[in-house]
Amino acid sequence: MNTPAPILLVDDLEENLLALEALLRRDGLTILKARSGVEALEILLRQEVALALLDVQMPEMDGFELAETLRGAERTRRIPIIFLTAGTTDRDRRFRGYEAGAVDFLQKPIDGDILKSKVEVFVELYAQRRQIALQRDALQAQRDEIQRAAEALREADHRKDVFLATLAHELRNPMAPIRNGLQILRMAPDSPMAAQVRDMMDRQMTHLVRLVDDLLDVSRVSQGKIELKRDHLTMRSVVEVAVETARPVIDLAGHAFTLDLPAEVLWVDGDLTRLAQIVANLLNNAAKYTPERGRIGLSLRRDGAHAVIRVSDTGLGIDADMLPKVFELFTQVDRNIHRAQGGLGIGLALAQKLVALHGGSIHAESAGANKGSTFELRLPLAEAPHATEDGLTEAQAARSLNVLVVDDNRESAETTSWMLDLIGHHTRTVHDGAAALAAAESETPDVILLDIGMPGMNGYEVCRELRKRPQLQDTVVIAQTGWGQDSDRQAAFEAGFNHHLTKPVNLDSLSRLLADIRA
């Protein structure tokens, strides 16, 4: 749809304006009228025009003065001007008019056909300028879109690189307590602390496994997607894992560390590894940005419907102008960068995103340079699990399933069976597909925990054969495998599996799944 071309008529006599308007009126034109130079300038401040028809003889500001004013402003200097005059048009007057920017003179009384033809020329030029401007804007929009697409690709690639760099950094953190634990078990395998050391190593190994899972899922990372593996857990467990991870860094710098935990058990629905990663990152930052033998504190408390963790230090602090920026990617306080110890400046940005995924918030406080800093993490609380009369949780009470464990790795099958026996289930183990089919037919199990990667008949084939037996149609079949991509899960579900677990299988996750099946 074409935009009407605006034509400005300027004459101090109303009857002249009406006559010109009547002469020029047609579709595709918008007639604007002004009875003085000042009124004309007010109109031109609001919109552009295709042509200005100016009467020469006007009081206060004549046509020449108005034209000179228009030529003196960038906004109006290119407006075509045609002078209309009833006076003489001698050489000097014409010269002054052209010098002021006129493109033509028309003598009154005006020949209507001549005026129309001249106006049409400038209307056509105006339409062409508008078309060129639209094409220019369209080209600019295309360039902008191409630039945005290129930036999006660079950002996607950058996010992948950031994630890989983060993993390389984070993989090292759990290794310290695991290595220390191994040394302790070698020196004193039967010491009273052995059980605690094994529990600690199990948590840190879980952390490592999850980080490796994220590393393998490159396509998800490149799109900025992080899938939380939520569990019903206590904030104390989050703090314990985080402190185990960060303690070597804190101790290395000789910092005094205080831990203030409430007697109340605070429950949240969250990803233990990710939440511990957030808190450990705050502790590591506190240790790195606090001079040796400083003080670091971590407190946990309830605040209404939220659990609140505060990590404070006596370190270098944060300037007021940097406080809003500390959660931006690759941000480090310039004067503290020599203390960054190779940090990539991505930890707090990642922490903020992970907190947001949990429905929480995180913010920083500092009184300024050399006055320490405090980071506060807030997470929504969840209801505590209900306990049965014997003191067990509902998940623990849902027991005594008949479970068939199928795995060609005998040690894996036996240890899985032992774990299930310890939490009250009845288990049998077999080590190949044919034996699995025979065992399931001889005594129908409630659950079959079936390995995928077996020689001969793999887990997919076994599951399809199981589903052909009428008595096994309702049996819950759980895949356990080292392959954890979305395509692997889809293949398992298509083969007839009900659930898919990635090795090493976490006992708590398996217990909850079996409890749900029992319920």
C-alpha positions in Angstrom: 0.0 0.0 0.0 1.5 3.4 -1.1 1.8 6.1 1.5 0.1 9.4 0.4 2.6 12.1 -0.5 2.3 15.2 1.7 2.3 18.6 0.0 2.8 21.8 2.1 1.0 24.9 0.9 2.1 28.2 2.6 0.2 31.5 1.9 -1.0 34.2 4.3 -4.4 34.4 2.5 -6.9 31.7 3.3 -8.7 32.0 0.0 -5.4 31.2 -1.9 -4.9 28.1 0.3 -8.4 26.9 -0.4 -8.0 27.5 -4.1 -4.7 25.6 -4.3 -6.1 22.7 -2.2 -9.1 22.4 -4.5 -6.8 22.4 -7.5 -4.4 19.7 -6.3 -6.8 17.5 -4.3 -6.7 13.8 -5.4 -6.1 10.4 -4.1 -2.5 9.8 -3.1 -1.9 13.3 -1.8 -2.2 14.8 1.6 -2.5 18.6 1.6 -1.0 20.5 4.6 -1.7 24.2 4.9 0.1 27.0 6.8 -0.7 30.7 6.8 2.8 31.9 8.0 6.4 30.8 7.9 6.3 30.0 11.6 3.3 27.8 11.2 5.0 26.1 8.3 8.1 25.4 10.4 6.0 23.9 13.1 4.5 21.5 10.6 7.9 20.5 9.2 9.2 19.7 12.7 6.5 17.0 12.9 6.7 15.4 9.4 8.5 15.3 6.1 6.9 16.6 2.9 7.3 15.8 -0.8 7.1 19.5 -1.9 6.5 22.9 -0.5 4.6 25.6 -2.4 5.6 29.0 -0.9 4.0 32.3 -1.4 6.7 35.0 -1.7 4.8 38.0 -0.3 4.0 37.1 3.4 4.2 39.3 6.5 6.8 38.7 9.2 8.7 36.0 7.3 8.4 36.1 3.5 8.9 33.1 1.2 12.6 33.7 0.6 13.3 33.9 4.4 11.3 30.7 5.0 13.2 28.9 2.2 16.6 30.1 3.6 15.5 28.8 7.1 14.6 25.4 5.6 17.9 25.2 3.8 19.8 25.9 7.1 18.4 22.8 8.8 19.5 19.2 8.0 15.9 17.9 8.4 14.4 20.3 5.8 17.3 21.3 3.6 16.4 18.8 0.8 12.7 19.7 0.5 11.9 20.8 -3.1 10.4 24.4 -3.1 8.3 26.1 -5.7 7.7 29.8 -5.2 4.3 31.3 -6.1 4.3 35.0 -6.6 2.0 37.7 -7.9 4.8 40.2 -8.0 7.5 40.8 -10.6 9.9 38.0 -11.3 12.9 39.9 -12.5 16.4 38.4 -12.7 17.4 39.5 -9.1 14.3 38.0 -7.5 14.7 34.8 -9.4 18.4 34.6 -8.5 17.6 35.1 -4.8 14.9 32.5 -5.0 17.1 29.9 -6.6 19.9 30.8 -4.2 17.5 30.1 -1.3 16.8 26.6 -2.8 13.8 27.0 -5.1 13.4 24.6 -8.0 10.9 26.8 -9.8 8.9 30.0 -9.9 5.2 30.1 -10.9 3.5 33.4 -11.6 0.0 34.2 -10.2 -2.6 33.6 -11.5 -1.4 30.0 -11.7 -2.1 27.8 -14.7 -3.6 24.7 -13.0 -2.4 22.2 -15.6 1.2 23.5 -15.3 1.1 23.3 -11.5 -0.4 19.8 -11.5 2.3 18.5 -13.9 5.1 20.0 -11.8 3.6 18.7 -8.6 3.3 15.2 -10.1 7.0 15.2 -10.9 7.9 15.8 -7.3 5.3 13.4 -6.0 6.8 10.7 -8.2 10.3 11.5 -6.9 9.0 11.3 -3.4 7.5 7.9 -4.1 10.8 6.7 -5.5 12.7 8.0 -2.5 10.3 6.3 -0.2 10.7 3.0 -2.1 14.5 3.3 -2.0 14.3 4.0 1.8 12.1 0.9 2.2 14.5 -1.3 0.2 17.4 0.1 2.2 15.6 -0.7 5.5 14.8 -4.2 4.2 18.4 -4.8 3.3 19.5 -3.5 6.7 17.0 -5.8 8.4 18.4 -8.7 6.4 21.9 -7.7 7.4 20.8 -7.4 11.0 19.2 -10.8 10.8 22.3 -12.4 9.3 24.4 -10.7 12.0 22.1 -12.0 14.7 22.2 -15.5 13.2 26.0 -15.3 13.1 26.1 -14.1 16.6 23.8 -16.9 17.7 26.0 -19.5 16.1 29.1 -17.9 17.8 27.2 -17.8 21.1 26.2 -21.5 20.7 29.8 -22.5 20.0 31.0 -20.2 22.8 28.5 -21.8 25.3 29.8 -25.2 24.3 33.4 -24.1 24.8 32.5 -22.5 28.1 30.8 -25.7 29.3 33.7 -27.8 28.3 36.1 -25.4 30.1 33.8 -25.5 33.2 33.8 -29.3 33.2 37.6 -29.4 32.9 37.8 -27.1 35.9 35.0 -28.9 37.9 36.3 -32.4 37.2 39.4 -31.6 39.3 37.5 -30.6 42.4 36.0 -34.0 43.3 39.3 -35.7 42.6 41.0 -34.3 45.7 38.7 -35.8 48.3 38.5 -39.1 46.3 42.3 -39.3 46.2 42.5 -38.5 49.9 39.9 -41.1 50.7 41.9 -43.8 48.8 45.0 -42.9 50.8 43.1 -43.2 54.0 41.6 -46.6 53.1 45.0 -47.9 52.0 46.6 -46.8 55.3 43.7 -47.8 57.6 41.0 -49.9 55.8 39.3 -50.9 59.0 39.5 -47.6 60.9 36.3 -46.1 62.4 36.3 -43.4 59.7 36.4 -45.9 56.8 32.6 -45.9 56.4 32.5 -42.1 56.3 35.3 -42.1 53.7 33.5 -44.6 51.5 30.2 -42.5 51.7 32.2 -39.4 50.8 33.9 -41.1 47.8 30.5 -42.4 46.6 29.1 -38.9 46.6 32.1 -37.4 44.8 32.0 -40.3 42.3 28.3 -39.5 41.7 29.4 -35.9 41.1 32.0 -37.0 38.6 29.6 -39.3 36.7 27.1 -36.5 36.3 29.7 -34.2 35.0 30.8 -36.8 32.5 27.2 -37.3 31.4 27.0 -33.6 30.7 30.2 -33.6 28.7 28.9 -36.3 26.4 25.6 -34.5 25.7 27.3 -31.9 23.5 24.1 -31.1 21.5 22.2 -30.2 24.6 25.0 -28.0 25.9 25.4 -26.2 22.6 21.8 -25.1 22.9 22.2 -23.9 26.5 20.0 -26.6 27.9 20.8 -28.3 31.2 18.5 -31.0 32.5 18.2 -31.2 36.2 17.9 -34.6 37.8 15.7 -33.7 40.8 15.5 -35.7 44.0 13.9 -35.1 47.4 16.9 -34.2 49.4 18.1 -32.3 52.5 20.0 -29.1 52.4 22.5 -30.6 54.9 23.4 -33.2 52.3 24.0 -30.4 49.8 26.3 -28.5 52.2 28.2 -31.7 53.1 29.0 -32.5 49.5 30.0 -28.9 48.8 32.2 -28.6 51.8 34.0 -31.9 51.0 34.7 -30.5 47.5 35.9 -27.1 48.6 37.7 -28.0 51.9 41.1 -28.7 50.2 41.2 -25.2 48.7 40.1 -23.7 52.0 42.7 -25.6 54.1 45.5 -25.0 51.6 45.2 -21.2 52.2 45.1 -21.7 56.0 41.6 -20.2 56.3 39.5 -20.6 59.5 36.2 -22.2 58.4 33.0 -22.1 60.4 29.9 -24.1 59.6 26.5 -23.2 61.1 23.8 -25.7 60.5 20.3 -25.8 62.1 18.9 -28.7 64.0 15.9 -28.6 61.7 16.0 -30.8 58.6 15.4 -28.6 55.6 14.1 -30.5 52.5 14.2 -29.3 48.9 13.4 -30.8 45.5 16.6 -30.4 43.6 19.6 -31.8 41.8 22.2 -32.7 44.5 25.2 -32.5 42.2 24.2 -29.1 40.8 23.2 -27.6 44.1 26.5 -28.8 45.7 28.3 -27.4 42.6 26.8 -24.0 43.3 27.7 -23.9 47.0 31.2 -25.4 46.4 31.8 -22.6 43.8 30.9 -20.0 46.4 33.3 -21.6 48.9 36.1 -21.8 46.3 35.6 -18.2 45.3 35.7 -17.2 49.0 38.9 -19.1 49.5 40.6 -17.7 46.4 39.7 -14.1 47.0 40.6 -14.1 50.7 44.2 -13.5 51.7 45.8 -16.4 53.5 44.6 -17.2 57.0 41.4 -15.4 56.5 37.9 -16.4 57.8 35.2 -18.1 55.8 31.8 -19.0 57.1 28.8 -20.9 55.8 25.4 -20.8 57.5 22.1 -22.5 56.6 18.7 -21.4 58.0 15.0 -21.3 57.2 13.5 -18.0 56.1 9.7 -18.6 55.7 9.3 -20.9 52.7 12.9 -20.8 51.7 16.2 -22.4 52.7 18.9 -19.7 52.8 22.7 -20.4 52.6 25.0 -17.5 53.2 28.7 -17.8 52.4 30.8 -15.0 53.8 34.5 -14.1 53.9 37.0 -11.5 55.1 38.5 -11.2 51.6 39.2 -8.5 49.1 35.5 -7.5 48.7 33.7 -6.2 45.7 33.4 -2.5 44.6 29.9 -1.1 44.4 30.2 -0.7 40.6 31.1 -4.4 40.2 28.3 -5.9 42.4 25.7 -5.9 39.5 28.2 -7.5 37.2 29.7 -10.4 39.2 27.2 -12.9 37.8 27.9 -12.0 34.2 29.9 -14.5 32.1 33.7 -14.2 32.3 33.5 -11.4 34.9 36.3 -11.0 37.4 37.1 -8.0 39.5 40.1 -6.4 37.7 42.1 -5.7 40.9 41.6 -9.2 42.1 42.4 -11.0 38.8 45.9 -12.0 40.1 44.1 -14.1 42.7 41.9 -15.9 40.2 44.4 -18.8 40.1 43.5 -19.5 36.4 39.7 -19.1 37.0 37.7 -18.6 33.9 35.2 -16.2 35.3 32.3 -18.4 34.6 31.5 -20.0 37.9 29.1 -17.3 39.3 27.3 -17.0 35.9 26.7 -20.7 35.8 25.7 -20.7 39.5 23.0 -18.1 38.8 21.6 -20.0 35.9 21.5 -23.3 37.9 19.8 -21.5 40.9 17.2 -20.0 38.6 16.4 -23.5 37.2 15.7 -24.6 40.8 13.3 -21.6 41.3 15.7 -19.8 43.6 17.9 -16.7 43.6 21.4 -15.7 44.4 22.9 -12.2 45.1 26.1 -10.7 46.3 26.8 -8.2 49.1 29.9 -6.3 50.0 30.8 -3.2 51.9 33.6 -2.4 49.4 37.3 -3.0 48.8 39.0 -5.2 51.5 35.8 -5.5 53.5 34.9 -9.0 52.5 31.8 -10.3 50.7 28.7 -12.4 51.3 26.8 -14.5 48.8 23.2 -15.5 49.7 21.5 -18.5 48.0 17.8 -18.9 48.5 15.9 -22.0 47.5 12.2 -22.9 47.9 11.6 -25.5 50.6 9.8 -28.8 50.0 7.6 -30.8 52.3 9.4 -33.4 54.5 8.7 -37.0 53.5 6.1 -38.8 55.6 7.3 -41.5 57.9 5.7 -44.8 58.7 5.0 -46.1 62.3 8.4 -47.9 62.4 10.2 -44.6 61.6 11.0 -45.4 58.0 10.1 -43.0 55.1 7.4 -44.1 52.7 10.1 -44.8 50.1 11.9 -47.0 52.5 8.8 -48.8 53.6 7.8 -49.8 50.1 9.9 -53.0 49.9 9.8 -56.8 49.2 9.7 -56.8 45.4 10.8 -59.9 43.5 13.6 -58.5 41.3 15.4 -60.4 38.6 18.9 -58.9 37.9 20.3 -59.6 34.4 23.8 -58.6 33.7 26.7 -60.4 31.9 29.1 -58.6 34.3 28.9 -61.0 37.3 30.4 -58.5 39.7 27.9 -55.8 38.6 25.0 -58.2 38.9 26.1 -59.5 42.4 26.7 -56.1 43.9 23.4 -54.8 42.5 21.7 -57.8 44.0 23.4 -57.3 47.4 22.3 -53.7 47.5 18.7 -54.6 46.7 18.8 -57.4 49.3 20.0 -54.9 51.9 17.0 -52.7 51.4 14.5 -55.6 51.7 13.9 -56.8 48.2 14.2 -60.5 47.0 16.6 -60.9 44.1 17.8 -63.5 41.6 20.7 -63.0 39.2 21.4 -64.4 35.7 24.0 -63.4 33.2 22.7 -63.9 29.7 19.5 -63.4 27.7 18.5 -67.0 27.5 18.8 -67.5 31.2 16.8 -64.3 31.8 13.9 -65.6 29.7 14.0 -69.0 31.5 14.2 -67.4 34.9 11.3 -65.0 34.2 9.1 -67.9 32.9 9.8 -70.1 35.9 9.0 -67.5 38.5 7.3 -64.3 37.3 9.3 -61.3 38.8 7.8 -58.0 39.8 10.7 -56.2 38.3 13.5 -57.1 35.8 16.7 -55.0 36.0 18.1 -55.7 32.6 21.5 -54.8 31.2 21.5 -53.7 27.5 25.0 -54.5 26.3 25.2 -58.3 26.6 26.8 -60.7 24.1 24.6 -63.0 22.1 21.1 -61.6 22.9 21.3 -58.0 23.9 18.9 -56.3 26.3 16.6 -54.9 23.6 16.1 -58.4 22.1 15.5 -59.9 25.6 12.9 -57.3 26.4 11.0 -57.8 23.1 11.0 -61.6 23.8 9.8 -60.9 27.4 6.9 -58.8 26.1 5.7 -61.7 23.9 5.0 -63.8 27.1 1.4 -63.1 28.3 2.4 -63.6 32.0 5.1 -60.9 31.6 3.0 -58.2 30.0 2.7 -56.2 33.3 6.2 -56.9 34.6 8.2 -53.7 35.0 11.4 -53.9 33.0 14.2 -51.4 33.8 17.1 -50.9 31.5 20.5 -50.4 33.1 23.2 -49.3 30.7 26.2 -47.2 30.2 24.5 -45.4 27.2 22.6 -42.4 28.4 21.7 -40.3 25.3 18.2 -39.4 24.5 18.3 -41.7 21.5 19.3 -44.6 23.8 16.3 -43.9 26.1 14.0 -43.8 23.0 15.4 -47.1 21.7 14.8 -48.7 25.2 11.2 -47.5 25.3 10.5 -48.7 21.8 11.8 -52.2 22.8 9.4 -52.4 25.7 11.3 -51.1 28.7 9.4 -49.1 31.3 12.3 -47.2 32.7 15.9 -46.3 31.7 18.8 -45.9 34.2 22.3 -45.0 33.4 25.2 -46.9 34.9 26.5 -46.6 37.6 23.0 -46.9 39.0 22.5 -44.7 42.0 21.0 -46.7 44.9 18.8 -43.9 46.1 17.3 -43.3 42.7 16.7 -47.0 42.2 15.1 -47.3 45.7 12.7 -44.5 44.9 11.8 -46.0 41.5 11.2 -49.4 43.2 9.1 -47.7 45.9 7.0 -46.0 43.2 6.5 -49.4 41.5 5.5 -51.0 44.8 3.0 -48.2 45.5 
